[in-house]
Amino acid sequence: MLVKTFGSAVYGIDAEIITIEVNAIQGSKFFLVGLPDNAVKESQQRVESALKTNGYKWPGKKIIINMAPADIRKEGSAYDLPIALGILAASNQIQSEILSEYIIMGELSLDGSIQPIKGVLPIAIEARKNGFKGFILPNQNAREAAVVNDLDVYGVNHLSQVIQFLEASVELEQTVVDTRNEFFENLNDYQVDFSDVKGQENVKRALEIAAAGGHNILMIGPPGAGKTMLAKRLATIIPPLNLHEALETTKIHSVAGTLEKNSSLITKRPFRNPHHTISDIALVGGGTYPQPGEISLAHNGVLFLDELPEFKRTVLEVLRQPLEDRTITISRSKYTVDYPASFMLVASMNPCPCGYYNHPEKECVCSPGVVQKYLNKISGPLLDRIDIHIEVVPVPFSKLSEDYETEDSETVRNRVSLSRKVQEKRFETQNEIHCNAQMNSSMLRKHCKLDDASSGLLKTAMDRLGLSARAYDRILKVSRTIADMEHCENIQPNHIAEAIQYRSLDRENWAGN
């Protein structure tokens, strides 16, 4: 008897429906075809044990299972449950009338219990798009799938529950999530706050500008100056995710398997902080079985690279293209996968190996040329892609011990949000442009016109500092953001002057430049 069940495969951050055709005919062997990987092939042993443990028979027939479309590789153990149900239905051990109405996914243990899977949210979205009535999946993933409206989601813990549901002997409890309520209830629920930081007013100002315009930022300073503390609080002052961004971010983390059990939507901006020993594949994504990398997991949020010169040069160089294009394409001989990578890069570094070059009190012990060699670990093209360079100096004890209130994240975030609204209105006709940092050359000419005084100031800075054309663009973008924060229609000389201040590594007093 031929029976069809339905599952799904995830490619990139999108899913595709997989039809699992099971035919039990006269014979004695087991065949699984349709480009399954080793994890799918091993399902025979898991399924056979689960069926026998729960009082069902392994059919004494020839079983042929085809996973269509047959030219797409199927990966992982999530097909165990639909394969098991297909075998039971094909051998007339259970009823199969409503099997075709549901997407069914789940990994089986040998006793028939069902283990959680990855990529549930894109599968649920694809199931609704293709008109399926519902989605049967592991209970730990049910809330994640229930974010999708107009789809009946049933979380199950054991194979026997699914069988009883299909035979109409037991009603499963439908998992329901109020998506909008879930989203707004946990919005901006951060554990850290900008008010925790004492002093560092100039750095806070730079971070606020970076958040307002979506600019990348590099903080240079000695150990213990507060670079990491400041970076961890940047996500708290970026405008909150909208529902579309939350769904897109959740899809990426769902595919990567980084969502917590029984969670639904990601409602806070991601903050990713990879160690400096990370490989280039772990950063950008890919591998034998393609997975999103750290830059995609930071999509719509912040990627923090602490001790930037300690990262391998090859790792840093692969950042150049995603920083410009805000997407990463993983190309291999047999597949091409696109992952979104629109993130704010926040990096920190010591000014030299000992950490005390240009320190106001402590003396640098690095030998001549070592400081320049240390800075040269970061390529010029990568530095040019970082809009803001800011020095972070240690906070004196008198400032740390003072008992005074500083602005909290909410206050700063409200100001940033107002600036972002100005930019959204400016770019409302552009599909892929949302903030000043994303402007291209033609937009710079249109939105960053300078008067004679501003133009002369910028020309002098370009000549003295030897800035590149890309650095020129960065200064214009940051100036446009500062003008937006002050509600100025045109860029003024003071905006240009402040933007030039945020090119610390281009100054002559840095490492003998």
C-alpha positions in Angstrom: 0.0 0.0 0.0 1.3 3.4 -1.0 1.1 6.2 1.7 2.4 9.8 1.6 3.4 11.8 4.6 4.8 15.3 4.6 7.8 16.9 6.2 10.1 19.8 5.3 13.8 20.6 4.7 15.5 23.9 5.5 17.8 25.6 3.1 19.4 28.9 4.2 16.6 30.4 6.4 13.7 29.1 4.1 12.0 25.8 4.1 10.8 23.5 1.3 8.0 20.8 1.6 9.3 17.2 1.4 6.9 14.4 0.4 7.8 11.1 2.0 6.3 8.3 -0.1 6.2 4.9 1.7 5.3 1.7 -0.2 5.0 -1.7 1.4 5.0 -4.5 -1.2 5.9 -8.1 -1.4 9.5 -8.7 -0.6 11.9 -8.4 2.4 14.3 -5.5 2.1 14.3 -1.8 3.2 15.1 1.0 0.7 15.4 4.7 1.5 16.0 6.9 -1.5 15.9 10.6 -2.4 19.4 11.8 -1.4 19.2 11.1 2.4 22.3 11.8 4.4 23.7 9.4 7.0 21.4 10.7 9.8 18.3 10.0 7.7 19.5 6.6 6.6 20.0 5.6 10.3 16.4 6.3 10.9 15.6 2.7 10.1 17.1 1.5 13.4 15.4 4.2 15.5 12.0 3.7 13.9 12.1 -0.1 14.1 13.0 0.0 17.9 10.3 2.7 18.6 7.6 0.7 16.8 8.4 -2.6 18.5 8.7 -0.9 21.9 5.2 0.4 21.6 3.6 -2.8 20.4 3.6 -2.4 16.7 5.2 -4.7 14.1 7.9 -4.0 11.7 6.3 -5.0 8.4 7.5 -8.4 7.0 7.5 -6.8 3.5 9.7 -4.9 1.1 9.6 -1.2 2.2 10.5 1.5 -0.3 10.7 5.1 1.0 11.2 7.9 -1.5 11.8 11.5 -0.2 10.7 13.9 -3.0 12.0 16.0 -4.6 14.7 13.4 -5.0 17.4 15.8 -6.2 17.5 17.8 -3.0 19.7 16.5 -0.1 17.8 15.6 3.0 19.7 16.1 6.3 19.2 15.4 10.0 17.1 13.1 12.2 13.8 15.1 12.1 12.3 12.8 9.5 12.0 9.9 11.9 8.4 10.6 12.9 6.9 11.0 9.4 8.8 7.9 8.2 7.5 5.8 11.2 3.9 7.0 10.6 4.2 6.3 6.9 5.4 2.7 7.6 2.5 2.1 10.0 0.0 3.4 7.5 1.4 1.6 4.5 1.2 -1.7 6.5 -2.4 -1.0 7.6 -1.5 -0.8 11.3 -3.0 2.7 11.6 -5.5 4.9 9.7 -4.1 7.3 7.2 -7.1 9.5 6.2 -5.8 12.8 7.7 -2.1 12.2 7.3 -2.0 14.4 4.3 -3.4 17.4 6.2 -0.4 17.8 8.5 3.3 18.6 8.3 4.9 16.1 10.7 8.5 16.4 12.0 10.4 14.9 15.0 13.3 12.8 16.0 12.5 9.4 17.6 14.2 7.9 20.6 14.3 4.1 20.8 11.4 4.1 23.2 9.2 6.3 21.0 9.7 9.6 22.8 10.2 12.6 20.5 13.2 14.9 20.6 13.3 18.6 19.6 14.5 19.7 16.2 15.9 22.8 14.5 14.4 25.1 11.9 10.8 24.9 13.2 9.7 28.5 12.4 10.6 28.5 8.7 8.9 25.1 8.4 5.7 26.4 10.0 5.7 29.4 7.7 6.1 27.2 4.6 3.3 24.8 5.9 0.9 27.7 6.2 1.9 29.0 2.7 1.2 25.5 1.2 -2.3 25.2 2.8 -1.6 22.5 5.4 -4.1 22.4 8.2 -1.6 21.8 11.0 1.9 21.0 12.2 2.7 18.1 14.5 6.1 18.4 16.1 8.0 18.0 19.4 6.5 19.7 22.4 9.6 21.7 23.1 9.3 23.4 19.7 5.6 24.0 19.8 5.6 27.6 21.0 8.1 28.5 18.3 5.8 27.2 15.6 2.7 28.6 17.2 3.9 32.1 16.4 2.6 31.5 12.9 -1.1 32.3 12.6 -3.8 30.2 10.8 -1.9 27.0 11.5 -3.0 24.3 14.1 0.1 23.5 16.1 0.2 20.3 18.2 3.2 19.6 20.4 3.7 15.9 21.3 6.1 14.0 23.5 5.6 10.4 22.3 4.9 8.4 19.2 1.8 6.9 20.8 0.2 10.4 21.2 0.5 11.0 17.4 -1.0 7.6 16.6 -4.0 8.1 18.9 -4.6 11.6 17.4 -4.6 10.2 13.9 -7.0 7.5 14.8 -9.2 10.1 16.5 -9.1 8.3 19.9 -7.4 11.2 21.7 -7.6 15.0 21.1 -4.3 16.8 21.3 -4.1 20.2 23.0 -3.4 22.9 20.5 -0.6 25.3 21.3 -1.7 28.9 20.9 0.6 31.9 21.2 -0.7 35.5 21.0 2.2 36.7 18.8 1.7 40.4 19.3 1.1 40.1 23.0 4.2 37.9 23.3 6.2 40.4 21.2 5.3 43.6 23.1 5.4 41.9 26.6 9.1 41.1 26.4 10.2 44.0 24.2 13.5 45.6 25.4 13.7 43.4 28.5 17.5 43.8 28.9 19.5 42.8 31.9 22.0 45.7 31.5 21.4 49.4 31.2 23.3 52.5 30.0 22.9 54.1 33.5 25.4 51.4 34.8 28.3 53.3 33.2 29.9 56.1 35.2 31.8 58.8 33.2 32.8 58.1 29.6 30.4 60.8 28.3 32.3 61.2 25.0 32.1 57.5 24.4 28.5 57.4 25.2 27.9 60.2 22.8 29.8 58.2 20.1 27.7 55.1 20.8 24.5 57.2 20.6 25.5 58.5 17.2 26.4 55.0 16.1 23.0 53.7 17.2 21.2 56.6 15.6 22.7 56.1 12.2 23.5 52.3 12.2 27.3 53.1 12.1 30.1 50.6 12.9 32.3 51.7 15.7 35.8 50.8 17.1 36.8 51.6 20.6 40.5 52.0 21.4 41.7 52.1 25.0 43.8 50.4 27.7 42.6 47.4 29.7 39.9 48.1 32.2 38.7 51.3 30.6 35.2 50.0 30.1 35.1 49.1 26.4 33.3 45.7 26.9 30.9 47.2 29.4 29.9 49.9 26.9 29.7 47.5 24.0 27.3 45.2 25.9 24.9 48.2 26.4 24.8 49.4 22.8 22.0 47.0 21.9 19.8 48.5 24.7 19.8 52.0 23.0 19.1 50.8 19.4 15.4 51.2 18.5 13.4 48.0 19.4 12.8 45.3 16.9 9.6 45.5 14.9 7.5 42.4 14.4 8.9 41.7 10.9 12.5 42.0 12.2 11.7 39.8 15.2 10.3 37.0 13.0 13.3 37.2 10.6 15.8 37.1 13.6 13.9 34.2 15.1 14.1 32.3 11.8 17.9 32.5 11.8 18.3 31.4 15.4 15.7 28.6 14.8 17.7 27.2 11.9 20.9 27.5 13.9 19.3 25.7 16.9 20.2 28.5 19.3 16.6 29.2 20.5 15.9 28.2 24.1 13.4 25.3 24.7 9.7 26.4 24.9 10.6 29.8 23.6 8.7 31.6 20.8 9.8 35.0 19.4 13.1 36.8 19.9 12.1 40.2 21.1 15.5 41.8 21.9 18.3 42.8 19.6 20.8 40.0 19.4 24.3 40.6 20.9 26.9 38.2 19.7 30.4 38.2 21.2 32.6 35.5 19.5 36.0 34.6 21.0 39.0 35.7 19.0 40.0 32.1 18.2 36.9 31.7 16.0 37.4 30.3 12.5 36.3 32.2 9.3 33.6 29.5 8.6 32.1 29.9 12.1 32.0 33.6 11.7 30.4 33.8 8.2 28.6 30.5 8.1 28.8 27.4 5.9 30.4 24.0 6.6 29.6 20.6 5.3 26.0 21.1 6.4 25.5 24.8 5.9 24.6 26.7 9.1 24.4 30.5 9.8 27.5 32.0 11.2 28.0 34.6 14.0 27.4 37.5 11.5 24.0 36.1 10.6 23.1 35.3 14.3 23.9 39.0 14.9 21.4 40.1 12.2 19.3 43.1 13.3 21.6 43.4 16.3 25.2 43.8 17.4 28.3 41.8 16.6 31.0 42.6 19.2 34.6 41.7 18.4 36.7 42.1 21.5 40.5 42.5 21.1 40.2 43.0 17.4 43.9 42.6 16.5 43.9 39.1 18.2 41.5 37.7 15.5 43.2 35.9 12.7 43.6 38.2 9.7 41.7 35.8 7.4 38.8 36.0 9.8 38.7 39.7 9.7 39.0 40.0 6.0 35.9 37.9 5.4 34.0 40.6 7.2 34.6 43.2 4.4 32.0 42.0 2.0 29.1 41.4 4.5 29.7 44.8 6.0 29.1 46.4 2.6 26.3 44.1 1.2 24.6 43.2 4.5 24.2 39.6 3.3 26.5 36.6 3.0 26.4 34.1 0.2 27.9 30.6 0.9 28.8 29.0 -2.4 29.9 25.4 -2.7 30.1 23.1 -5.7 26.6 21.6 -5.1 24.7 24.4 -3.4 24.5 28.2 -2.8 22.9 29.6 0.4 22.1 33.2 1.2 22.1 34.3 4.9 21.1 37.9 6.0 23.9 39.7 7.8 22.7 43.3 8.6 24.4 44.0 11.8 26.2 46.8 13.6 29.9 46.0 14.1 31.3 47.0 17.5 35.0 46.3 18.0 37.4 47.1 20.8 41.2 46.9 21.0 44.2 47.9 23.1 46.3 50.6 21.4 49.4 48.4 21.7 50.5 44.9 23.0 51.1 46.2 26.5 47.9 48.3 26.4 49.2 51.6 27.6 50.2 53.6 24.5 48.8 57.2 24.8 47.8 56.4 28.4 47.5 59.6 30.5 49.3 58.1 33.5 51.0 54.8 32.7 54.0 54.5 30.4 54.0 52.2 27.4 56.8 49.6 27.5 56.5 48.5 23.9 59.7 48.9 21.8 59.8 51.2 18.7 57.8 49.9 15.8 55.8 47.4 17.8 52.8 49.7 18.1 52.6 50.2 14.4 53.0 46.5 13.8 50.2 45.8 16.2 47.8 48.2 14.5 48.8 46.8 11.1 47.1 43.5 12.0 43.9 45.3 11.0 43.8 46.1 7.3 43.2 49.6 6.0 40.1 48.5 4.0 38.5 47.0 7.1 39.2 50.1 9.2 37.7 52.2 6.4 34.5 50.3 6.8 34.3 51.3 10.4 32.7 54.7 10.5 33.6 55.8 14.1 36.9 55.3 15.9 36.8 56.6 19.5 39.5 56.6 22.2 38.3 55.3 25.6 40.3 56.6 28.6 40.1 55.1 32.1 37.6 56.7 34.5 39.2 58.3 37.5 38.4 57.1 41.0 36.6 60.4 41.9 34.2 59.8 39.0 33.6 56.2 39.9 32.9 56.9 43.5 30.5 59.8 42.9 26.8 59.1 43.6 24.9 60.6 40.7 22.3 59.5 38.2 23.1 59.1 34.6 20.8 58.7 31.6 19.3 55.3 31.3 18.9 53.2 28.1 15.3 54.1 27.6 16.0 57.9 27.6 18.8 57.5 25.0 16.8 55.0 23.0 13.9 57.5 22.7 16.3 60.1 21.2 17.8 57.5 18.8 14.4 56.4 17.7 13.5 60.0 16.8 16.6 60.1 14.6 15.8 56.8 13.0 12.3 58.0 12.1 13.8 61.0 10.2 15.9 58.5 8.3 13.1 56.2 7.6 11.1 59.0 6.1 14.1 60.1 4.0 14.6 56.6 2.6 10.9 55.5 2.4 11.2 54.9 -1.3 14.3 52.7 -0.9 13.6 49.1 -0.1 17.0 48.1 1.2 18.1 51.4 2.8 16.9 52.1 6.4 19.6 54.3 8.0 22.4 56.7 7.1 25.1 54.1 7.4 23.5 52.2 4.4 23.6 55.1 2.0 25.3 54.6 -1.4 27.3 57.2 -3.3 24.4 58.7 -5.2 22.4 59.1 -1.9 25.4 60.8 -0.3 25.5 63.4 -3.1 21.7 64.0 -2.6 21.4 64.0 1.2 24.8 65.3 2.3 25.3 68.6 0.5 27.9 70.8 2.2 28.1 74.6 2.3 31.5 76.3 1.6 32.6 76.4 5.2 31.8 72.7 5.8 33.5 71.7 2.5 36.6 73.7 3.3 36.9 72.1 6.8 36.5 68.6 5.3 39.1 69.4 2.6 41.6 70.5 5.2 41.1 67.3 7.2 41.4 65.1 4.2 44.7 66.7 3.2 46.2 66.6 6.7 45.1 63.1 7.7 45.5 61.5 4.2 42.0 60.0 4.4 40.8 57.6 1.7 37.7 58.2 -0.4 35.8 55.6 1.7 36.8 57.5 4.9 35.4 60.7 3.2 32.1 58.9 2.7 32.1 57.7 6.3 32.6 61.3 7.6 29.7 62.5 5.5 27.4 59.7 6.8 28.3 60.4 10.4 27.8 64.1 9.8 24.4 63.5 8.4 23.5 61.4 11.5 24.6 64.2 13.9 22.6 66.7 11.9 19.5 64.4 12.2 20.0 64.1 15.9 19.9 67.9 16.1 17.0 68.2 13.8 19.0 70.1 11.2 18.0 69.8 7.5 21.5 70.7 6.3 24.9 69.6 7.5 26.7 72.3 9.4 30.5 72.9 10.0 30.2 71.7 13.7 28.7 68.4 12.5 31.6 67.9 10.1 34.1 68.8 12.9 32.6 66.3 15.3 32.5 63.5 12.7 36.2 64.1 11.9 36.9 63.7 15.7 35.7 60.1 15.3 38.6 59.0 13.0 41.1 58.5 15.8 43.3 56.0 14.0 43.7 58.4 11.0 45.4 61.1 13.2 49.1 61.8 13.0 49.8 61.1 16.7 48.8 57.5 16.3 51.8 55.2 16.2 53.8 57.6 14.2 51.3 58.0 11.3 
